[in-house]
Amino acid sequence: MGETPAAVQPMEGHGAYNRGSRLQAAGLVPAIALFEEAARAASLAETIVIVDYGASEGRNSLAPIAGALRALRARVGAARAINVVHTDLPGNDFSALFETLNNDPQSYLKEDPAAFACAVGRSYFEQLLPDASVTLGWSSWAIQWLSRVPAPIPDQVQVACSRDADARVAFARQAAEDWRAFLLRRGRELRAGGRLVVLTMATDDDGRFGYAPLLDALYATLVGMAGDGFLAAEELRRMAIPTVGRGRAEFVEPFAADGHLAGLALERLEIFEGEDRFWQDYQRTGDAVTFGAQWARFSRASVFPTLAAALHPAGDAGRIADFCNRLEAGMARRLAAAPERMTIPLAKLALVKADAPARS
């Protein structure tokens, strides 16, 4: 077994991400307002298409899509068909996504009979829709994920916590390439006057990624599992979480030449502090065990599948489950022993495709 970092994996399936993504849902509210503004401002063609880039199992897509639909209905009436396209990696649990769309009481399909949903199972670093076909784009808690793990992280699993200069340079380079690739593809897909809103992890103005107690607990638990003999040293060395927080300069850089990239202009960028709902619960209840369990469950749903891809041999379902259970339990214990509020730097961005015709 070599020490090449494991590949990027989708979120945990079978409804686990929906159940474990309460924290992400809390961070949506400021960006939803921005998305509703975009829906009121976008230029409209005969066919209206909304695209949700990085949908996972769909729970956190319901409120933003519903808000955009209501804003559009105020402009075009109740009868006009509106297409909604949810995208994610091919290995995403699309069955859970469609179950959510069909059965969740908050599904926009229950509110809007003229909205029609479908899905695309490909990476958003590729072009997913025809040129000039998209009216509105939305992406939340997604573009912090890189297209690949660019280098091993020898002293952690999250590069923001690493002191290894080579790893930090490689991840920064990949983050810049991926952000540019994402924008280039969206610039082709958006029609003139179309709008894109993005919510993603960021770094604050001091360059900090946040989540320090969580990441310390995660890595300490993994090191303990290696010390106990559950993990081989090579498996631990291959583990890396390919997520990054970009700062203001990194978000703006692709537009530096003349303010545009592939016809896109960055209209708004705000970096802000997200809510730690789990800490708020702990302050109210004093229940440290639940605090630790909530953060560990959040981690399991989002990053454990990528860490588990480093296990050898690959695809051993029993060992993967044992790995996830042990890691979740160990993290929960460590976090419960010393609860701390997480800093959660987030960025919300609004982009517009230039050369817009008159609005409908």
C-alpha positions as CSV (number, residue, x, y, z in Angstrom):
1,M,0.0,0.0,0.0
2,G,1.5,3.3,-1.0
3,E,1.1,6.6,0.8
4,T,-0.8,8.5,-2.0
5,P,-3.6,10.4,-0.3
6,A,-7.0,8.9,-0.5
7,A,-9.6,10.2,-3.1
8,V,-12.3,12.7,-2.3
9,Q,-15.5,11.0,-1.3
10,P,-19.2,12.1,-1.2
11,M,-20.9,12.8,2.1
12,E,-22.2,9.9,4.2
13,G,-25.3,8.4,2.7
14,H,-28.5,6.8,3.8
15,G,-29.9,10.0,5.1
16,A,-26.9,10.5,7.5
17,Y,-25.8,13.8,6.0
18,N,-29.4,15.2,6.3
19,R,-29.5,14.1,9.9
20,G,-26.0,15.4,10.7
21,S,-26.1,18.8,8.9
22,R,-27.9,21.0,11.4
23,L,-24.9,23.2,11.7
24,Q,-24.7,23.8,8.0
25,A,-28.4,24.7,8.0
26,A,-27.8,27.4,10.6
27,G,-25.3,29.1,8.4
28,L,-27.6,29.3,5.4
29,V,-29.8,32.1,6.5
30,P,-27.6,35.1,5.5
31,A,-27.0,33.5,2.1
32,I,-30.6,32.7,1.5
33,A,-31.5,36.4,1.6
34,L,-28.8,37.0,-0.9
35,F,-30.2,34.3,-3.2
36,E,-33.7,35.7,-3.0
37,E,-32.2,39.1,-4.1
38,A,-30.5,37.3,-7.0
39,A,-33.9,35.8,-8.0
40,R,-35.5,39.2,-8.0
41,A,-32.7,40.7,-10.1
42,A,-31.8,37.9,-12.6
43,S,-32.7,38.3,-16.3
44,L,-35.4,35.8,-17.3
45,A,-35.7,33.8,-20.5
46,E,-38.6,31.7,-21.6
47,T,-37.0,28.7,-19.8
48,I,-36.1,29.3,-16.2
49,V,-33.4,27.0,-14.7
50,I,-32.2,27.0,-11.1
51,V,-29.1,24.8,-10.4
52,D,-28.0,23.6,-6.9
53,Y,-24.3,22.8,-7.1
54,G,-23.3,20.3,-4.4
55,A,-26.7,19.2,-3.2
56,S,-25.7,16.1,-1.1
57,E,-29.0,14.6,0.2
58,G,-31.0,17.8,-0.3
59,R,-32.2,18.8,3.1
60,N,-30.2,22.1,3.1
61,S,-31.3,22.9,-0.4
62,L,-35.0,23.1,0.4
63,A,-35.1,26.5,2.0
64,P,-32.9,28.4,-0.5
65,I,-34.6,26.9,-3.5
66,A,-38.1,27.6,-2.0
67,G,-37.0,31.2,-1.3
68,A,-35.8,31.7,-4.9
69,L,-39.0,30.1,-6.3
70,R,-41.2,32.5,-4.3
71,A,-39.2,35.5,-5.5
72,L,-39.5,34.3,-9.1
73,R,-43.2,33.6,-8.8
74,A,-43.7,37.2,-7.8
75,R,-42.3,38.1,-11.3
76,V,-43.7,35.3,-13.5
77,G,-46.8,34.0,-11.8
78,A,-47.7,30.6,-10.5
79,A,-48.2,28.7,-13.7
80,R,-44.8,29.1,-15.5
81,A,-42.6,26.0,-15.3
82,I,-39.4,26.4,-13.4
83,N,-36.7,23.7,-13.7
84,V,-34.5,22.9,-10.6
85,V,-31.4,20.8,-11.2
86,H,-29.5,19.3,-8.2
87,T,-25.9,18.3,-8.8
88,D,-23.4,16.2,-6.9
89,L,-20.6,13.6,-7.3
90,P,-21.7,10.3,-9.0
91,G,-21.3,8.5,-5.7
92,N,-23.7,10.8,-3.9
93,D,-26.8,9.2,-2.3
94,F,-29.3,10.4,-4.9
95,S,-32.0,8.1,-3.6
96,A,-31.9,10.0,-0.3
97,L,-32.0,13.3,-2.3
98,F,-35.1,12.2,-4.2
99,E,-36.7,10.9,-1.0
100,T,-36.2,14.3,0.6
101,L,-37.6,16.1,-2.4
102,N,-40.7,13.9,-2.5
103,N,-41.4,13.4,1.2
104,D,-39.9,16.1,3.3
105,P,-42.7,18.4,4.6
106,Q,-40.5,21.4,3.8
107,S,-39.9,20.4,0.2
108,Y,-40.4,23.1,-2.4
109,L,-42.2,20.6,-4.6
110,K,-45.1,20.5,-2.1
111,E,-45.4,24.3,-2.3
112,D,-44.9,24.8,-6.0
113,P,-46.6,22.4,-8.4
114,A,-45.0,24.1,-11.4
115,A,-41.4,23.4,-10.2
116,F,-39.8,20.4,-11.7
117,A,-36.7,18.7,-10.1
118,C,-34.0,16.6,-11.6
119,A,-30.4,15.7,-10.9
120,V,-26.9,15.5,-12.5
121,G,-24.3,13.1,-11.1
122,R,-21.0,14.8,-12.1
123,S,-18.4,17.0,-10.5
124,Y,-19.2,20.8,-10.7
125,F,-15.5,21.3,-11.8
126,E,-16.9,20.1,-15.1
127,Q,-19.5,21.9,-17.2
128,L,-22.8,20.3,-16.3
129,L,-25.4,22.2,-18.3
130,P,-25.5,23.7,-21.8
131,D,-24.0,27.1,-22.5
132,A,-26.2,30.1,-21.5
133,S,-28.9,27.9,-20.0
134,V,-28.9,28.6,-16.3
135,T,-30.9,31.5,-14.7
136,L,-29.8,31.1,-11.1
137,G,-27.0,29.1,-9.4
138,W,-26.7,28.2,-5.8
139,S,-23.9,26.5,-3.9
140,S,-23.7,26.1,-0.1
141,W,-21.0,24.3,2.0
142,A,-19.5,22.7,-1.1
143,I,-16.7,24.6,-2.9
144,Q,-14.4,24.3,0.1
145,W,-14.0,20.7,-1.1
146,L,-11.1,20.4,-3.5
147,S,-11.2,18.3,-6.7
148,R,-8.4,16.1,-5.3
149,V,-6.0,15.7,-2.4
150,P,-2.9,17.5,-3.9
151,A,-0.3,16.3,-1.4
152,P,0.0,14.3,1.8
153,I,-0.3,16.2,5.1
154,P,2.4,14.6,7.3
155,D,1.4,16.1,10.7
156,Q,-2.4,16.4,10.6
157,V,-5.4,15.6,8.4
158,Q,-6.5,19.2,7.8
159,V,-3.9,21.4,6.1
160,A,-5.0,24.5,8.0
161,C,-3.6,22.8,11.1
162,S,-0.4,21.7,9.4
163,R,3.1,23.2,9.8
164,D,4.3,21.4,6.7
165,A,5.2,24.1,4.1
166,D,5.0,21.8,1.1
167,A,1.5,20.7,2.0
168,R,0.3,24.2,2.6
169,V,1.7,25.4,-0.7
170,A,0.2,22.4,-2.6
171,F,-3.3,22.9,-1.1
172,A,-3.2,26.7,-1.7
173,R,-2.3,26.1,-5.4
174,Q,-5.1,23.5,-5.8
175,A,-7.6,25.8,-4.1
176,A,-6.8,28.5,-6.6
177,E,-7.0,26.2,-9.6
178,D,-10.3,24.7,-8.4
179,W,-12.0,28.1,-7.6
180,R,-11.0,29.3,-11.1
181,A,-12.3,26.1,-12.7
182,F,-15.6,26.3,-10.9
183,L,-16.1,29.9,-12.0
184,L,-15.1,29.2,-15.6
185,R,-17.7,26.4,-15.9
186,R,-20.4,28.5,-14.3
187,G,-19.6,31.4,-16.6
188,R,-20.3,29.2,-19.5
189,E,-23.6,27.8,-18.0
190,L,-25.1,31.1,-16.8
191,R,-27.1,33.0,-19.3
192,A,-26.5,36.8,-19.7
193,G,-27.9,38.4,-16.6
194,G,-27.9,35.1,-14.7
195,R,-26.9,35.1,-11.1
196,L,-24.8,32.8,-8.8
197,V,-24.8,32.8,-5.0
198,V,-22.1,30.9,-3.0
199,L,-21.8,30.1,0.7
200,T,-18.6,28.4,1.7
201,M,-16.0,28.0,4.4
202,A,-13.5,30.8,4.6
203,T,-10.6,32.2,6.6
204,D,-11.1,35.3,8.7
205,D,-9.2,38.5,8.2
206,D,-6.3,37.1,10.3
207,G,-6.1,34.0,8.0
208,R,-7.6,31.6,10.5
209,F,-9.7,28.6,9.4
210,G,-11.5,28.0,12.6
211,Y,-12.7,24.7,14.1
212,A,-9.5,24.3,16.1
213,P,-10.9,22.2,19.0
214,L,-12.7,19.9,16.6
215,L,-9.7,19.3,14.4
216,D,-7.5,18.7,17.5
217,A,-10.0,16.1,18.8
218,L,-10.2,14.5,15.3
219,Y,-6.5,14.1,14.9
220,A,-5.8,13.1,18.5
221,T,-8.4,10.3,18.1
222,L,-6.9,9.1,14.9
223,V,-3.4,9.0,16.5
224,G,-4.8,7.1,19.4
225,M,-6.4,4.6,17.0
226,A,-3.0,4.1,15.4
227,G,-1.4,3.7,18.8
228,D,-4.0,1.0,19.7
229,G,-3.2,-0.9,16.5
230,F,-6.5,-0.3,14.8
231,L,-5.0,1.9,12.1
232,A,-1.7,1.1,10.3
233,A,0.8,3.9,10.3
234,E,0.5,4.0,6.5
235,E,-3.3,4.4,6.6
236,L,-3.0,7.4,9.0
237,R,-0.4,9.0,6.7
238,R,-2.7,8.7,3.7
239,M,-5.6,10.4,5.5
240,A,-6.3,14.0,4.5
241,I,-9.4,16.1,4.4
242,P,-9.3,18.1,1.1
243,T,-11.1,21.2,2.3
244,V,-9.8,24.7,2.4
245,G,-11.0,28.1,3.7
246,R,-10.3,30.8,1.2
247,G,-9.7,34.4,2.3
248,R,-10.8,37.6,0.7
249,A,-7.8,37.8,-1.6
250,E,-8.2,34.3,-2.8
251,F,-11.9,34.8,-3.7
252,V,-11.1,38.1,-5.6
253,E,-7.9,36.9,-7.4
254,P,-9.6,35.4,-10.6
255,F,-11.2,38.8,-11.2
256,A,-8.0,40.9,-10.7
257,A,-7.2,41.5,-14.4
258,D,-10.4,43.5,-15.5
259,G,-13.1,42.6,-12.9
260,H,-14.5,39.7,-15.0
261,L,-13.8,36.0,-15.5
262,A,-15.7,34.1,-18.2
263,G,-18.2,37.0,-18.2
264,L,-18.8,36.7,-14.4
265,A,-18.4,39.7,-12.2
266,L,-18.2,39.5,-8.4
267,E,-20.9,41.8,-7.1
268,R,-20.6,41.1,-3.4
269,L,-18.3,39.3,-1.0
270,E,-18.7,39.2,2.8
271,I,-16.8,37.1,5.3
272,F,-18.7,36.6,8.5
273,E,-18.8,34.4,11.6
274,G,-21.2,31.5,11.4
275,E,-23.3,30.3,14.4
276,D,-22.2,27.4,16.5
277,R,-25.6,26.0,17.3
278,F,-24.1,23.1,19.3
279,W,-22.4,25.6,21.6
280,Q,-25.6,27.5,22.0
281,D,-27.4,24.3,23.0
282,Y,-24.6,23.6,25.5
283,Q,-24.8,27.0,27.0
284,R,-28.6,26.5,27.5
285,T,-28.5,22.9,28.8
286,G,-25.0,22.4,30.2
287,D,-25.0,19.0,28.5
288,A,-21.4,18.4,27.5
289,V,-22.0,14.9,26.3
290,T,-24.6,16.0,23.8
291,F,-22.2,18.9,22.7
292,G,-19.5,16.4,22.0
293,A,-21.9,14.0,20.2
294,Q,-23.3,16.7,18.0
295,W,-19.9,17.8,16.7
296,A,-18.7,14.2,16.3
297,R,-21.9,13.4,14.3
298,F,-21.3,16.5,12.1
299,S,-17.8,15.3,11.4
300,R,-18.9,11.7,10.6
301,A,-21.5,12.9,8.1
302,S,-19.1,15.2,6.3
303,V,-15.5,14.0,6.4
304,F,-15.4,10.4,7.7
305,P,-16.1,8.9,4.3
306,T,-13.0,10.6,2.8
307,L,-10.9,9.5,5.8
308,A,-12.2,6.0,5.5
309,A,-11.1,5.8,1.9
310,A,-7.5,5.5,3.2
311,L,-8.3,2.1,4.8
312,H,-6.7,-1.0,3.4
313,P,-8.0,-3.1,1.9
314,A,-10.5,-0.7,0.3
315,G,-14.2,-1.4,0.4
316,D,-14.3,-3.5,3.6
317,A,-17.7,-2.4,4.8
318,G,-17.3,-3.9,8.3
319,R,-14.0,-2.2,9.0
320,I,-15.2,1.1,7.6
321,A,-18.2,1.0,10.0
322,D,-15.9,0.1,12.9
323,F,-13.5,2.9,11.9
324,C,-16.4,5.4,11.8
325,N,-17.9,4.3,15.1
326,R,-14.6,4.3,16.9
327,L,-13.6,7.7,15.5
328,E,-17.0,9.2,16.3
329,A,-17.0,7.9,19.9
330,G,-13.4,9.0,20.5
331,M,-14.1,12.5,19.2
332,A,-17.3,12.8,21.2
333,R,-15.5,11.9,24.4
334,R,-12.7,14.4,23.9
335,L,-15.0,17.2,22.9
336,A,-17.3,16.6,25.9
337,A,-14.4,16.6,28.3
338,A,-13.5,20.2,27.4
339,P,-16.3,22.0,25.5
340,E,-15.3,25.1,23.5
341,R,-17.1,27.3,21.1
342,M,-16.0,26.8,17.5
343,T,-15.1,29.7,15.3
344,I,-16.8,29.2,12.0
345,P,-15.5,31.7,9.3
346,L,-17.9,31.7,6.3
347,A,-18.1,33.7,3.1
348,K,-21.1,34.6,1.0
349,L,-20.6,35.7,-2.6
350,A,-22.9,37.1,-5.2
351,L,-21.9,36.9,-8.9
352,V,-23.6,38.1,-12.1
353,K,-23.1,37.1,-15.7
354,A,-22.2,40.3,-17.5
355,D,-23.8,41.8,-20.6
356,A,-27.3,41.4,-19.3
357,P,-30.3,42.2,-21.5
358,A,-33.2,44.1,-20.1
359,R,-34.9,42.3,-17.3
360,S,-38.2,40.5,-17.8
